[in-house]
C-alpha cells in the first residue's frame, strides 16, 4: 500500500511540476522572467559584454529587432557574458542602451549551450528549446529576421 501511495505521489508531483516551465530567474530590473513568457517561443539569445566593441555596435540592431518582433512568438533576450548581477547588471544594460530583456541568470544549462570564447554570439533557439543556429559576431536586425524566417520555413 505504501509503495502505491509513493508511486501515485511521485506521478502527481511530476505532473504538477511539469507545467511550471523553465526558471529564467530575473531580468536587469530584478523582475521575475516567467517561463510561460518564453517557453514555446523562438528565442534570439545574445551574449554581450560592456568591454566588447562589436557588442556595443550590435545593441541598437537588437533593440530594433526586439521592436520589429513584438506581437510575434519570438523573444529577444540578452545575457551578460561577465555574469554581472543586480545593480551592476542594470547599470551595464543602461550604459549600452539595451531595451530588450537581459537575463541575470545564464540559461546555458537549460539549452545545453557551450561557453563561447568570442563575443558577440547569438543563438537562435526554436519553440521546442532546440538550438537551431549559432551566429558569431555582430548581427543586424534584417540578418536575424532573414535567418529566423528561413529556419521557421516562412
DANORCOR-V21053 format. One record per run of one state. SS is the DSSP state (@ for helix, = for strand, . for the rest). FROM is the first residue (numbers start at 0). TO is the last residue. If there is no record, write none. Layout:
ss=SS from=FROM to=TO
ss=SS from=FROM to=TO
This chain:
ss=. from=0 to=0
ss=@ from=1 to=17
ss=. from=18 to=24
ss== from=25 to=26
ss=. from=27 to=30
ss== from=31 to=31
ss=. from=32 to=33
ss=@ from=34 to=37
ss=. from=38 to=40
ss== from=41 to=47
ss=. from=48 to=51
ss=@ from=52 to=67
ss=. from=68 to=72
ss== from=73 to=79
ss=. from=80 to=84
ss=@ from=85 to=95
ss=. from=96 to=99
ss== from=100 to=102
ss=. from=103 to=106
ss=@ from=107 to=110
ss=. from=111 to=119
ss== from=120 to=124
ss=. from=125 to=129
ss== from=130 to=135
ss=. from=136 to=139
ss=@ from=140 to=150
ss=. from=151 to=153
